[in-house]
Amino acid sequence: MSKDNLSSKINSEIACCSDLLETLFGLGPTDVIVFYSLDEGVWKTVPEISELTGRESSTVYRSLQRLVNSGIAVRDVRTIRDGGYYYVYSLLSIERLSNLMSDKISSMTMGMEKLLNDLISEMNSRKSYISNREQN
């Protein structure tokens, strides 16, 4: 979905929670599916998540990387007794996720307000310039 359509959807009555995740974190639909397969405090492997979501392991891994990089999910390493290791993933705590999302919304709001003020300044400058040109 394009950003214009997503923005319109967020501001409408048909918006859903996945739209919020997509907008705030730049996630795609598969990333959101992987997000919903995770639980707070429950560690899952890529194969487990792959089975839950019906997506291939490589697709799940890429989505997990986006979730971890955006701060939504956490990754931990587990050691195999006979040597080697593997990664497990979990959802950020609901409280931390809520704080992260609130911070992102505040940041977006401040950015939009700055852009609005910049636009008004530009329009006022243009209005003054045109007015001065007409007087000369």
C-alpha positions as semicolon CSV with decimal commas, in nm:
position;residue;x (nm);y (nm);z (nm)
1;M;0,000;0,000;0,000
2;S;0,141;0,342;-0,087
3;K;0,211;0,596;0,186
4;D;-0,068;0,825;0,057
5;N;-0,323;0,546;0,084
6;L;-0,186;0,438;0,421
7;S;-0,207;0,793;0,555
8;S;-0,566;0,817;0,435
9;K;-0,647;0,481;0,592
10;I;-0,493;0,578;0,928
11;N;-0,715;0,886;0,937
12;S;-1,027;0,690;0,853
13;E;-1,260;0,471;1,052
14;I;-1,132;0,154;0,879
15;A;-0,779;0,176;1,017
16;C;-0,654;-0,123;1,212
17;C;-0,359;-0,194;1,439
18;S;-0,146;-0,335;1,157
19;D;-0,181;0,001;0,976
20;L;-0,031;0,170;1,281
21;L;0,264;-0,071;1,283
22;E;0,319;-0,024;0,910
23;T;0,308;0,354;0,941
24;L;0,522;0,402;1,252
25;F;0,791;0,148;1,168
26;G;0,777;0,121;0,790
27;L;0,680;-0,244;0,807
28;G;0,526;-0,447;0,531
29;P;0,235;-0,691;0,560
30;T;0,464;-0,993;0,613
31;D;0,653;-0,808;0,886
32;V;0,322;-0,745;1,064
33;I;0,228;-1,114;1,036
34;V;0,563;-1,207;1,192
35;F;0,507;-0,941;1,462
36;Y;0,176;-1,102;1,556
37;S;0,342;-1,446;1,577
38;L;0,567;-1,321;1,858
39;D;0,476;-1,300;2,225
40;E;0,617;-1,095;2,510
41;G;0,867;-1,302;2,708
42;V;0,826;-1,616;2,495
43;W;1,134;-1,703;2,290
44;K;1,079;-1,857;1,946
45;T;1,314;-1,981;1,677
46;V;1,292;-1,892;1,308
47;P;1,158;-2,241;1,219
48;E;0,886;-2,209;1,486
49;I;0,783;-1,866;1,357
50;S;0,799;-1,994;1,000
51;E;0,558;-2,273;1,086
52;L;0,323;-2,035;1,270
53;T;0,311;-1,785;0,985
54;G;0,325;-2,021;0,689
55;R;0,619;-1,821;0,550
56;E;0,958;-1,950;0,442
57;S;1,241;-1,924;0,696
58;S;1,437;-1,674;0,486
59;T;1,132;-1,446;0,465
60;V;1,072;-1,477;0,839
61;Y;1,438;-1,403;0,911
62;R;1,427;-1,081;0,702
63;S;1,110;-0,969;0,879
64;L;1,265;-1,046;1,218
65;Q;1,568;-0,837;1,126
66;R;1,338;-0,542;1,046
67;L;1,147;-0,591;1,373
68;V;1,469;-0,610;1,578
69;N;1,622;-0,310;1,397
70;S;1,310;-0,105;1,462
71;G;1,318;-0,196;1,832
72;I;0,992;-0,390;1,833
73;A;1,143;-0,733;1,888
74;V;1,448;-0,861;2,070
75;R;1,693;-1,134;1,974
76;D;1,891;-1,359;2,205
77;V;2,148;-1,627;2,138
78;R;2,120;-1,982;2,266
79;T;2,416;-2,220;2,284
80;I;2,386;-2,576;2,162
81;R;2,540;-2,821;2,410
82;D;2,743;-3,002;2,142
83;G;2,867;-2,675;1,995
84;G;2,717;-2,397;1,791
85;Y;2,439;-2,157;1,858
86;Y;2,104;-2,033;1,730
87;Y;1,892;-1,722;1,775
88;V;1,555;-1,687;1,943
89;Y;1,318;-1,394;1,919
90;S;1,059;-1,235;2,143
91;L;0,830;-0,936;2,137
92;L;0,928;-0,628;2,334
93;S;0,731;-0,589;2,657
94;I;0,394;-0,426;2,606
95;E;0,497;-0,132;2,825
96;R;0,819;-0,073;2,631
97;L;0,638;-0,118;2,299
98;S;0,376;0,134;2,407
99;N;0,645;0,385;2,509
100;L;0,833;0,334;2,183
101;M;0,518;0,387;1,978
102;S;0,417;0,692;2,181
103;D;0,763;0,842;2,127
104;K;0,738;0,778;1,753
105;I;0,393;0,936;1,737
106;S;0,519;1,241;1,932
107;S;0,820;1,269;1,703
108;M;0,601;1,247;1,394
109;T;0,362;1,506;1,537
110;M;0,646;1,748;1,613
111;G;0,788;1,694;1,265
112;M;0,451;1,761;1,104
113;E;0,402;2,075;1,316
114;K;0,748;2,201;1,211
115;L;0,664;2,139;0,847
116;L;0,334;2,322;0,890
117;N;0,514;2,622;1,043
118;D;0,772;2,614;0,761
119;L;0,494;2,608;0,502
120;I;0,316;2,902;0,664
121;S;0,646;3,096;0,674
122;E;0,709;3,020;0,307
123;M;0,359;3,129;0,213
124;N;0,392;3,452;0,413
125;S;0,730;3,521;0,251
126;R;0,586;3,461;-0,093
127;K;0,288;3,682;-0,014
128;S;0,522;3,963;0,100
129;Y;0,740;3,920;-0,210
130;I;0,441;3,938;-0,444
131;S;0,299;4,237;-0,257
132;N;0,634;4,421;-0,279
133;R;0,665;4,343;-0,651
134;E;0,318;4,477;-0,720
135;Q;0,396;4,800;-0,536
136;N;0,710;4,863;-0,745
